[in-house]
Amino acid sequence: METAKALLARLPGPLPALALKHRELLKFVAVGGTAFLVDNAVFYGLKLTVLEPKPVTAKVIAVLVATIVSYVLNREWSFRTRGGRERHHEAALFFLVSGVGLVLSSVPLWISRYAFLLETPNVSLVTQEIADFMSAQVIGTLIAMVFRFWAFRKWVFPDEDAHPGRVRLAPVPKPKPESKDEAA
């Protein structure tokens, strides 16, 4: 907590207030970055070894592993002040939403490989790998991320301040409007 306050104090101008206002989104993006690294490590670990002929299967497994990491981090950090549901119901909704995200993140790779035929021998290995990275790891991840953030806030962790006992940074106070007496 002290590290976060020290970091916010070093930001120039209106950035501290902006960071506080959008802290949930910033935490979600940090969790997403961590899940992205897990996704890439598992995807390429499988795709370049035991699942070389099955990149979509490798992608599905990678997203599943990253989703488990994402649930734990989002539950305990990004959306820790939200909730309002029983844990098993919340987890079921999280994995349902993430299942839709899995499909959304896999579709661009499927299109790249099987509709555009961006795979060897139709294209060079370098072109195939660049197309796989762009379609699966960039486009697919961005589409799924936007959907998940919206769906998590709407359905999985719907009630802000559902866990009031958990520690939160205080909101930035809004300036008080001037009264007629003060303006004169």
N, C-alpha and C positions, 0 to 999 in steps of 0.2 A: 504494500500500500504506500509506504514512504517512497519507494522507487518511482511509482506512478506519479505521485505529487511532485517529486523533484524533476521528473521529465516534463511534466506539464508546466512547471515554473520556468523552464528554459525555452519554451516555445514563444516565438515573437507575436506581438499584436493580438489579434482576435483568435488565434489558433487554440489557446487553452479552452476558451469558451466553446469553440466549435468542436474540439475533441471531446469535451464533457457531454455536449449535446448529442453527439453521435458515437458515444463510447460503446454501445451495444454493437453497432455496425463495425466499428474498428476491431473489437474483440472477435466478432464473427469472421472478419477478414483474416485476422491472425490465426485463428483456428483453421480457416480454410487454407491458408498458406502451409500450415503444418500437415494437414490432410493431403494437400497437393504433393508435398515432398514424399509422404508415405505412398501415395498413389503412384507417383513416378518410380519410386524404388521397387515396389512390388511389380508394377506393369513391366518395366524393362527387365527386372530380374527374371520374370516368367517368360516374357516374349523372346528374350535372347537365349533362353535355355530350354526348359522342358515343354513350353508351349509355343515354340517358334512357329509352327504352322497354323496356330490358332490365336491370332492377336486379339480378337474380340473376346474370347474366353479369358485371356490374360487380363484384359481391361476390366471385365466384369469382376473377377477375383480381386483385382487391385482396388476397385471402387468399394467392394464389400469390406475389405480390411480398413481402408481409409474411413469408411462410414462408421465403423466401430470406434475408431480413434476420435472421430468428429463428435459422436454422441457423448462420449465421456467428457471431452473438453467443452463442448457447448453447454451441456447440462451443468457442469460444475463451475464454469467460468463465464462464457458469453451471456447466457440467459439465466444465470443463477438467481436473479431476483424475480424471475418470472415463473410461471407454473400454473397452479390452480387445478392440477389433475393428479390422480393417483399415479405413482411411479410406473406401474406396469402399463397403464393406459397411455401415458406420455411416451414410454419407450416404443409401444406398438405404433403410435402415430408417427414418431420419429423415423422408424424403419420403413413405414409405408411411404412417407414423403420421400425418404432417401431412395426407396425403390423406384419411384417415379424419376428422381434425379439420376439414378443409375441408367435408366432407359434413355433419358435425355442426354447424358454424357456419352453414351455408346453409339447413338444414332449417327453423329458426324463421322466417326471412324468407320462404321458400316457403310455409309454412303461413299466415303473416300475409297475404301477397298473394293466394294462390290458393285457400286453404281458407276463410279468414275474409273474403276480398274487401276487405281494407283498402287500397284503391287508388281513385284518382279514376276515374270519376265517382261511385262508390259512397259515398265519404267525401270530406271536404274535403282540399285539398292539405296543410294543416297536420297533419291527423290522419294522412294517409298518411306524411308525413315522420317524425312522432313514432313511428308504428308500425314503420316501416323501421328507425329508429335503435334502438328498444328490442329488436326481434326480431333484427336482424342484428348490431348493434354491442355490445349488452349481453348478451342471453340467449345468442345463438349463440357469442359470444366466451367467455363464462364456461363453457359446457358444453365447448367445445373445449379450453379451457385446463386444466381439471381432467383431462380425458382425456389430453392431451399430457404433462402433468407426470408422471402415473402411468406412461404408456407409455414416455416417454423414459428414466426411471430403470430401468424393468423390462427393456426390450429394446434401446434405442439406445445408452445410456451405462450399461451394467449394473454394471461393476466399479468400486467406489469405490477410489481410490488406484491406479488402473491406470497413471497417469502420475506416479510419485512424485517425479520431478525437477522438477516444476512447483511454483512457490511457493504455499504455503497458509498461512493463519493457523493458529497453534497452537491445539489444542482447549483448552477450559477444563478445568483439573484438577478431578477429582472429590474431594470431601472423603473423607479416610480414616476408616474406622469405628474407633471407640474400642475398644481392647483391654480385657480384664478388669482388667489391672494399672493402666491409666490411669484407669478408672472408679472404682477404690477409693480 
